[in-house]
């Protein structure tokens, strides 16, 4: 309907009048349709745009299949004069270490409307991952990918359609929006923009050059790439540095920070500060420890004011990128899911609900599609898994709580019922009842 905005508006109004549009029990298709109309219709229906955004976000938040709808919302926000909110929403919607080509219009709009003569304030010059491309460079690279995808699609269909749609976002006039109008939308509140995440994140911009600063140096041995350490190497290195008995070398200081993080001894503010520094080492040396230790750090009262959006985003990005243990290691899968459930609970408690949804989705994906009908630990001998077999239930329960806080009540109810069903399958009747009671209390 490009170029026929009157018809587009009539179709959209019909969907709203008949209960099909976003926020009224809509289908995925109608939610995507409404989201895609935000920018083209902004100059025609600006008085209702905020209501439509609220409906889209209430339906699409925490729903992976509706990620494109959230990208449309972010793109609109960037063009409407709140690019920092748009970029903050984007980093909570996609994997910023490997963003999809569909994020190109959002990044391009952020770079255009977030430009500043001051390099420190220029959003286009910001890097999402240290050592990675800037927002402006990333927009250019992904735009090329998007253009190639459009060409392939049109070639396959034998018509010129998608190729002409690639640059459409900047062609429509979008009135500026008052940021105060967004206050009533829970999923868009308190979205602090994290600083550039460390290159230590698993999978961060594969193929990029290694920053020499990322290479540590062992006393008397020379430079060593910590990313190449396996579990045995890491243990040997830990013992070696412990035996050095001196904190004069930076790596010894790093090991002390890491030890504080792994011990979970965060009784004081300085200990939490050391643990945050240890987290950056853990991202490279012990990524499997990040969900559990990161969750404890996020939950620690002493970490308030220290554990910021950057720490939370780094922990979440690391957790979502960890590959699930192989099927030959059922106990490893149980532990992995349990760690992600602990992290999801901690994120909900800390109010990082977008991140909690991401972690919960990663955990459920690791379990697979049959998490209700089969136990996670079905390959373990009786009694081996114990309470940790409740991992999927806890993930769904945390996701339900997070979605409720973000305003997606329908999604929250579905997750709560799924959690109760999974608990009943495991014979955990009280847990199933608790899931339903919690959901009822949130609705009240």
Backbone torsions as a table, in degrees:
resi	resn	phi	psi	omega
1	UNK	NA	17.5	179.0
2	UNK	-60.5	128.9	-178.3
3	UNK	91.1	-11.6	178.6
4	UNK	-119.1	68.8	-174.3
5	UNK	-69.4	-28.2	178.6
6	UNK	-63.1	-44.4	178.1
7	UNK	-66.2	-40.2	178.0
8	UNK	-58.9	-43.5	-179.9
9	UNK	-65.6	-39.7	179.2
10	UNK	-64.6	-41.4	178.4
11	UNK	-63.1	-43.3	-179.7
12	UNK	-63.3	-45.5	179.6
13	UNK	-63.5	-37.2	176.8
14	UNK	-61.0	-43.0	178.6
15	UNK	-62.3	-38.9	179.2
16	UNK	-70.1	-40.0	-179.0
17	UNK	-68.3	-29.9	-177.5
18	UNK	-98.9	7.0	176.7
19	UNK	80.5	19.8	-178.8
20	UNK	-98.9	-20.9	-174.0
21	UNK	-74.8	170.6	-174.2
22	UNK	-56.7	140.0	176.5
23	UNK	88.9	-0.3	-178.6
24	UNK	-128.2	45.2	-179.8
25	UNK	72.5	34.2	-171.9
26	UNK	-74.5	163.5	171.2
27	UNK	-84.0	169.5	177.9
28	UNK	-59.7	-40.7	-176.2
29	UNK	-63.8	-41.3	-178.4
30	UNK	-71.5	-35.3	176.7
31	UNK	-63.8	-43.1	177.6
32	UNK	-64.9	-38.6	178.8
33	UNK	-62.4	-45.4	180.0
34	UNK	-63.6	-42.7	-179.3
35	UNK	-64.0	-41.9	-178.7
36	UNK	-67.3	-19.6	-178.6
37	UNK	-86.7	-9.0	-173.7
38	UNK	-57.2	-51.6	-177.1
39	UNK	-71.1	-49.4	-179.1
40	UNK	-59.3	-34.2	-175.3
41	UNK	-98.8	3.0	-173.7
42	UNK	-58.0	-39.0	-177.2
43	UNK	-80.4	-5.9	-179.0
44	UNK	-103.8	-31.0	-172.9
45	UNK	-134.9	43.8	-173.8
46	UNK	-62.4	-24.5	-178.7
47	UNK	-70.6	-23.3	-179.6
48	UNK	-106.4	-3.6	-175.6
49	UNK	-60.7	-42.9	-179.0
50	UNK	-61.4	-40.1	178.1
51	UNK	-63.3	-38.7	179.3
52	UNK	-68.8	-39.5	176.1
53	UNK	-59.4	-44.9	180.0
54	UNK	-59.4	-41.6	179.6
55	UNK	-67.1	-41.7	179.6
56	UNK	-64.0	-48.2	-177.8
57	UNK	-63.6	-38.9	179.6
58	UNK	-63.8	-27.2	-179.9
59	UNK	-91.3	-37.9	-169.4
60	UNK	-93.2	-20.5	-177.4
61	UNK	-60.0	128.3	177.5
62	UNK	76.9	6.6	179.7
63	UNK	-109.7	103.5	-176.4
64	UNK	-54.8	-34.8	-178.0
65	UNK	-70.1	-14.1	179.3
66	UNK	-109.0	20.4	176.1
67	UNK	-55.1	-40.8	178.1
68	UNK	-59.0	-33.5	178.8
69	UNK	-65.6	-40.8	178.3
70	UNK	-66.0	-33.0	177.1
71	UNK	-67.4	-37.4	176.1
72	UNK	-63.7	-40.4	178.1
73	UNK	-63.0	-46.1	179.7
74	UNK	-61.8	-41.0	178.2
75	UNK	-63.0	-41.5	177.4
76	UNK	-62.2	-46.0	-178.5
77	UNK	-60.3	-38.3	179.2
78	UNK	-63.9	-45.5	-178.6
79	UNK	-71.5	-23.2	-177.5
80	UNK	-88.6	7.7	172.0
81	UNK	100.0	9.4	175.8
82	UNK	-124.8	63.0	-175.2
83	UNK	-64.7	-30.3	-179.8
84	UNK	-68.3	-39.4	174.9
85	UNK	-63.4	-40.2	179.3
86	UNK	-61.1	-46.4	-179.3
87	UNK	-68.0	-36.3	177.8
88	UNK	-64.1	-39.0	177.4
89	UNK	-68.7	-38.8	-178.7
90	UNK	-61.5	-45.9	-176.3
91	UNK	-68.2	-15.6	176.5
92	UNK	-97.6	-2.3	-177.8
93	UNK	-105.7	-37.8	-177.2
94	UNK	-119.4	166.0	174.3
95	UNK	-78.3	107.0	-173.4
96	UNK	-71.7	-12.6	174.5
97	UNK	-80.2	-15.5	178.6
98	UNK	-151.5	66.3	-175.4
99	UNK	-67.6	146.5	179.3
100	UNK	-75.0	159.7	178.5
101	UNK	-60.7	-27.9	-179.0
102	UNK	-64.4	-15.0	178.4
103	UNK	-81.2	-6.2	-176.3
104	UNK	-57.4	-47.7	-179.9
105	UNK	-60.2	-35.9	178.9
106	UNK	-65.8	-48.6	-178.7
107	UNK	-63.4	-38.6	179.0
108	UNK	-65.2	-42.2	179.4
109	UNK	-66.1	-39.0	177.5
110	UNK	-62.5	-43.8	-179.7
111	UNK	-64.2	-36.7	-178.9
112	UNK	-73.0	-52.3	-173.9
113	UNK	-83.7	-16.1	179.7
114	UNK	-100.1	15.8	-179.2
115	UNK	-69.0	145.8	175.9
116	UNK	-148.5	146.0	176.3
117	UNK	-67.3	-21.7	177.1
118	UNK	-86.3	112.7	-177.5
119	UNK	-55.0	-31.7	-179.2
120	UNK	-69.4	-25.4	-178.3
121	UNK	-102.4	-5.2	-177.6
122	UNK	-78.0	110.7	-178.3
123	UNK	-66.2	-29.2	178.4
124	UNK	-67.4	-23.5	179.6
125	UNK	-91.1	-3.9	-178.9
126	UNK	-73.7	144.8	175.6
127	UNK	-105.9	131.6	178.9
128	UNK	-77.0	-31.8	176.3
129	UNK	-129.3	132.5	-179.3
130	UNK	-56.4	130.7	-179.0
131	UNK	84.3	-9.2	178.6
132	UNK	-88.4	-176.9	-179.7
133	UNK	-70.3	158.4	174.0
134	UNK	-73.2	168.5	177.1
135	UNK	-57.1	-41.6	-179.3
136	UNK	-65.7	-43.4	179.0
137	UNK	-66.9	-39.2	179.3
138	UNK	-65.1	-39.6	177.5
139	UNK	-61.1	-42.6	179.7
140	UNK	-64.1	-45.5	-178.9
141	UNK	-64.6	-43.8	-179.0
142	UNK	-72.3	-31.1	176.5
143	UNK	-62.2	-38.3	177.7
144	UNK	-65.2	-42.1	176.1
145	UNK	-60.7	-43.3	-179.0
146	UNK	-63.4	-39.5	179.6
147	UNK	-65.2	-41.0	179.2
148	UNK	-64.9	-40.4	177.8
149	UNK	-63.1	-40.0	-179.7
150	UNK	-65.7	-41.5	179.0
151	UNK	-62.4	-43.7	179.3
152	UNK	-63.4	-40.8	180.0
153	UNK	-64.2	-45.3	180.0
154	UNK	-66.9	-36.9	178.5
155	UNK	-64.4	-38.5	179.6
156	UNK	-68.5	-37.3	-177.1
157	UNK	-89.5	-9.8	178.4
158	UNK	71.1	29.7	179.3
159	UNK	-151.6	151.9	178.7
160	UNK	-91.9	100.5	-178.9
161	UNK	-134.3	-64.3	-175.2
162	UNK	-68.0	-30.5	-179.9
163	UNK	-58.4	-35.3	-177.9
164	UNK	-80.7	-9.3	-176.3
165	UNK	-94.4	-11.5	-174.1
166	UNK	-57.2	-46.6	-175.1
167	UNK	-94.7	19.0	-166.3
168	UNK	-68.8	-23.4	-169.4
169	UNK	-58.9	-40.3	-175.5
170	UNK	-84.0	-0.7	-176.8
171	UNK	-85.6	-15.4	-176.8
172	UNK	-102.2	139.0	175.2
173	UNK	-72.7	129.9	-179.4
174	UNK	-122.1	113.0	178.5
175	UNK	-62.3	149.9	177.9
176	UNK	-68.9	144.2	179.8
177	UNK	-106.6	147.6	176.6
178	UNK	-83.5	121.0	-178.0
179	UNK	-55.9	-28.0	179.7
180	UNK	-64.4	-25.4	179.8
181	UNK	-69.1	-18.7	-178.0
182	UNK	-89.9	-5.4	-174.9
183	UNK	-60.6	-33.3	-177.2
184	UNK	-79.2	1.9	179.4
185	UNK	-102.0	104.8	-172.7
186	UNK	-54.1	-40.0	-175.0
187	UNK	-71.2	-12.4	-179.4
188	UNK	-107.2	5.9	-178.7
189	UNK	-91.6	142.6	174.3
190	UNK	63.4	33.0	-179.1
191	UNK	-88.4	85.6	178.1
192	UNK	-73.4	139.3	-179.3
193	UNK	-85.4	119.0	-179.3
194	UNK	-71.7	156.8	172.9
195	UNK	-72.9	174.9	179.2
196	UNK	-59.0	130.7	-179.0
197	UNK	-78.1	154.8	-177.0
198	UNK	-69.4	150.0	177.8
199	UNK	-68.2	-8.5	-179.8
200	UNK	-68.7	-13.3	-179.4
201	UNK	-58.1	134.8	178.4
202	UNK	-57.6	129.3	175.7
203	UNK	77.8	8.7	-177.7
204	UNK	-68.5	112.0	178.1
205	UNK	45.3	67.9	179.5
206	UNK	-58.9	143.2	179.2
207	UNK	91.8	-10.0	179.1
208	UNK	-74.4	162.9	179.8
209	UNK	-76.2	149.4	179.1
210	UNK	-83.1	125.7	177.4
211	UNK	-69.2	127.9	178.8
212	UNK	-54.4	-26.7	179.5
213	UNK	-67.5	-19.6	179.7
214	UNK	-80.1	-10.9	-178.5
215	UNK	-92.5	122.6	178.3
216	UNK	-87.3	164.9	179.2
217	UNK	-126.8	125.8	177.6
218	UNK	-84.9	133.7	179.0
219	UNK	-56.6	124.0	177.0
220	UNK	78.2	-0.3	-177.5
221	UNK	-118.7	-43.9	-179.4
222	UNK	117.2	-171.0	-176.0
223	UNK	-69.2	141.4	179.3
224	UNK	-137.2	133.0	177.4
225	UNK	-84.2	108.1	-177.3
226	UNK	-61.9	-24.6	-179.2
227	UNK	-66.5	-19.2	-178.4
228	UNK	-86.0	-5.7	-178.8
229	UNK	-70.0	133.0	167.3
230	UNK	-94.7	-174.7	-175.0
231	UNK	-60.4	-39.4	-179.5
232	UNK	-66.6	-44.2	178.2
233	UNK	-59.5	-42.8	-178.1
234	UNK	-63.8	-41.3	179.1
235	UNK	-64.3	-44.4	179.5
236	UNK	-62.5	-41.5	179.7
237	UNK	-63.2	-40.3	179.7
238	UNK	-61.3	-46.0	179.8
239	UNK	-63.6	-40.4	-178.2
240	UNK	-63.4	-44.2	-178.5
241	UNK	-69.7	-31.7	176.5
242	UNK	-63.9	-38.7	-179.1
243	UNK	-71.6	-22.1	179.5
244	UNK	-61.8	-34.2	173.9
245	UNK	64.8	23.6	-179.9
246	UNK	-142.6	142.9	177.8
247	UNK	-104.4	23.0	-178.7
248	UNK	-76.4	-25.9	-179.4
249	UNK	-91.5	139.6	-178.5
250	UNK	-55.9	-34.3	-179.6
251	UNK	-68.8	-30.9	176.3
252	UNK	-65.8	-42.7	176.9
253	UNK	-60.1	-39.2	-179.6
254	UNK	-66.0	-38.8	178.6
255	UNK	-67.4	-35.1	176.7
256	UNK	-63.9	-45.2	177.7
257	UNK	-59.3	-43.2	-179.7
258	UNK	-64.7	-39.7	-180.0
259	UNK	-62.9	-40.6	178.5
260	UNK	-64.2	-41.5	178.7
261	UNK	-61.8	-48.0	-175.9
262	UNK	-69.4	-29.4	-179.7
263	UNK	-74.7	-23.1	-178.4
264	UNK	74.2	12.4	-178.9
265	UNK	-84.9	85.5	-174.5
266	UNK	-116.1	46.8	-173.3
267	UNK	-74.7	-21.8	-177.4
268	UNK	-126.1	163.6	179.4
269	UNK	-63.1	-44.2	177.0
270	UNK	-58.4	-37.6	-180.0
271	UNK	-64.7	-37.0	177.0
272	UNK	-66.4	-37.6	177.9
273	UNK	-63.2	-43.3	177.5
274	UNK	-63.4	-39.9	-178.1
275	UNK	-64.3	-37.3	177.4
276	UNK	-61.7	-42.0	176.5
277	UNK	-64.6	-37.1	177.5
278	UNK	-65.6	-27.5	179.8
279	UNK	-61.0	-39.2	-178.7
280	UNK	-65.0	-31.6	175.8
281	UNK	-73.1	-40.9	-179.1
282	UNK	-62.3	-31.8	179.1
283	UNK	-58.5	-32.1	-179.6
284	UNK	-94.0	-46.3	-173.7
285	UNK	-79.6	-43.9	-170.7
286	UNK	-134.1	63.2	-176.3
287	UNK	-59.0	-29.8	179.3
288	UNK	-66.1	-20.5	-179.9
289	UNK	-87.1	-9.9	-173.7
290	UNK	-65.2	-44.7	-179.5
291	UNK	-57.9	-46.7	-176.5
292	UNK	-71.9	-49.5	-179.0
293	UNK	-69.7	-37.1	177.5
294	UNK	-64.8	-38.0	177.6
295	UNK	-63.6	-42.1	178.4
296	UNK	-64.1	-37.0	179.6
297	UNK	-68.1	-41.4	179.3
298	UNK	-64.0	-36.7	-176.8
299	UNK	-80.6	-21.0	-173.4
300	UNK	-62.8	129.2	177.7
301	UNK	-62.0	-34.6	-179.3
302	UNK	-68.9	-13.5	-178.8
303	UNK	-88.5	-4.4	-179.2
304	UNK	-59.5	126.7	-178.3
305	UNK	90.8	-17.9	177.3
306	UNK	-101.6	-45.0	178.8
307	UNK	-78.9	98.4	-175.4
308	UNK	-104.3	-170.1	-178.2
309	UNK	-60.3	-32.5	-179.3
310	UNK	-66.7	-44.4	178.6
311	UNK	-62.7	-47.1	-177.8
312	UNK	-63.2	-42.5	-179.9
313	UNK	-67.2	-38.1	178.6
314	UNK	-65.1	-44.3	178.9
315	UNK	-62.6	-43.3	-179.6
316	UNK	-65.0	-45.3	-179.8
317	UNK	-62.6	-39.2	178.5
318	UNK	-66.6	-43.6	-177.8
319	UNK	-64.3	-41.0	-176.8
320	UNK	-71.9	-21.0	-177.0
321	UNK	-93.6	-7.5	179.6
322	UNK	-69.2	127.2	177.1
323	UNK	-70.2	146.4	177.8
324	UNK	-67.2	143.5	176.2
325	UNK	-58.6	151.8	-178.6
326	UNK	-63.1	155.4	-177.8
327	UNK	-62.4	-21.6	178.5
328	UNK	-72.0	-8.1	-179.1
329	UNK	-121.8	71.9	-176.6
330	UNK	-60.4	-36.5	178.8
331	UNK	-66.7	-34.7	176.5
332	UNK	-62.8	-38.0	178.1
333	UNK	-67.3	-40.2	177.9
334	UNK	-59.0	-47.0	-179.3
335	UNK	-65.0	-40.8	-179.8
336	UNK	-61.1	-47.1	-179.2
337	UNK	-66.5	-39.2	179.2
338	UNK	-64.4	-40.2	178.3
339	UNK	-63.6	-41.7	178.8
340	UNK	-66.9	-34.9	177.0
341	UNK	-65.8	-41.8	176.3
342	UNK	-60.0	-43.6	-179.8
343	UNK	-65.3	-42.5	178.8
344	UNK	-60.6	-42.3	177.3
345	UNK	-60.9	-43.5	-179.2
346	UNK	-63.9	-39.6	-179.5
347	UNK	-67.1	-38.8	176.3
348	UNK	-62.1	-45.4	179.6
349	UNK	-59.9	-36.8	-178.6
350	UNK	-81.5	-4.1	-179.9
351	UNK	83.3	8.5	178.3
352	UNK	-90.9	71.8	-169.0
353	UNK	-77.8	-33.1	174.0
354	UNK	-59.2	-45.6	-179.0
355	UNK	-66.3	-36.5	178.2
356	UNK	-62.4	-40.1	177.4
357	UNK	-62.5	-41.0	-179.9
358	UNK	-62.8	-46.4	-179.3
359	UNK	-65.5	-42.2	179.3
360	UNK	-62.1	-41.5	179.0
361	UNK	-63.4	-39.4	178.6
362	UNK	-64.3	-41.0	179.1
363	UNK	-65.1	-43.6	179.8
364	UNK	-67.9	-34.0	176.6
365	UNK	-65.5	-35.4	179.2
366	UNK	-66.9	-35.9	179.0
367	UNK	-68.6	-38.8	-179.8
368	UNK	107.0	179.5	-174.0
369	UNK	-72.9	-13.9	-175.4
370	UNK	-106.0	33.8	-174.7
371	UNK	-67.4	-20.5	179.0
372	UNK	-83.2	-43.3	-171.5
373	UNK	-85.0	-16.6	178.8
374	UNK	-132.0	149.5	177.8
375	UNK	-73.4	147.2	176.2
376	UNK	-57.5	-40.2	-174.7
377	UNK	-97.2	32.8	-175.9
378	UNK	-62.1	-22.5	179.4
379	UNK	-87.3	0.1	-178.2
380	UNK	-92.5	155.3	174.7
381	UNK	-68.5	153.0	-179.4
382	UNK	-53.3	132.9	176.8
383	UNK	89.0	-12.1	-178.2
384	UNK	-70.9	-42.6	-173.5
385	UNK	-79.9	-37.2	179.3
386	UNK	62.9	-144.0	-175.3
387	UNK	-69.2	-18.8	-178.1
388	UNK	-64.9	-15.3	177.4
389	UNK	-68.4	-8.1	176.2
390	UNK	-82.5	6.3	-177.5
391	UNK	-50.6	-50.7	179.8
392	UNK	-61.7	-36.5	178.4
393	UNK	-62.9	-45.2	-178.6
394	UNK	-66.7	-36.6	177.0
395	UNK	-62.8	-45.6	179.3
396	UNK	-65.4	-38.3	179.3
397	UNK	-65.3	-42.6	177.9
398	UNK	-66.3	-40.0	178.7
399	UNK	-63.4	-39.3	177.6
400	UNK	-60.9	-46.1	179.6
401	UNK	-63.3	-40.7	-179.3
402	UNK	-66.3	-44.8	-179.7
403	UNK	-63.3	-37.9	178.2
404	UNK	-62.3	-43.3	179.5
405	UNK	-66.1	-28.3	-179.5
406	UNK	-87.4	-0.5	176.8
407	UNK	93.3	0.5	178.8
408	UNK	-90.6	76.6	-173.9
409	UNK	-68.3	-36.9	180.0
410	UNK	-64.7	-45.0	177.5
411	UNK	-64.1	-37.7	178.7
412	UNK	-62.2	-42.8	179.6
413	UNK	-64.8	-40.5	179.2
414	UNK	-63.8	-42.8	179.8
415	UNK	-66.6	-38.3	178.9
416	UNK	-63.5	-42.2	179.4
417	UNK	-68.4	-38.0	177.0
418	UNK	-64.2	-38.8	177.6
419	UNK	-63.5	-43.0	179.5
420	UNK	-63.8	-41.3	179.0
421	UNK	-63.6	-43.5	178.6
422	UNK	-64.4	-37.2	178.2
423	UNK	-66.8	-40.6	178.5
424	UNK	-63.2	-39.2	178.0
425	UNK	-59.4	-34.8	-179.6
426	UNK	-85.2	1.2	-179.3
427	UNK	77.9	14.7	-179.4
428	UNK	-94.5	75.7	-172.1
429	UNK	-67.0	-39.8	179.3
430	UNK	-66.5	-38.4	177.4
431	UNK	-64.4	-40.8	178.3
432	UNK	-61.4	-42.9	178.8
433	UNK	-65.3	-38.6	178.9
434	UNK	-62.5	-37.2	178.4
435	UNK	-61.9	-42.9	-178.1
436	UNK	-72.9	-36.5	179.2
437	UNK	-65.8	-42.3	178.3
438	UNK	-61.0	-43.3	-179.5
439	UNK	-64.2	-40.2	178.9
440	UNK	-65.4	-37.8	-179.9
441	UNK	-66.3	-36.4	178.6
442	UNK	-69.6	-32.2	179.1
443	UNK	-74.5	-26.1	-175.4
444	UNK	-68.2	NA	NA
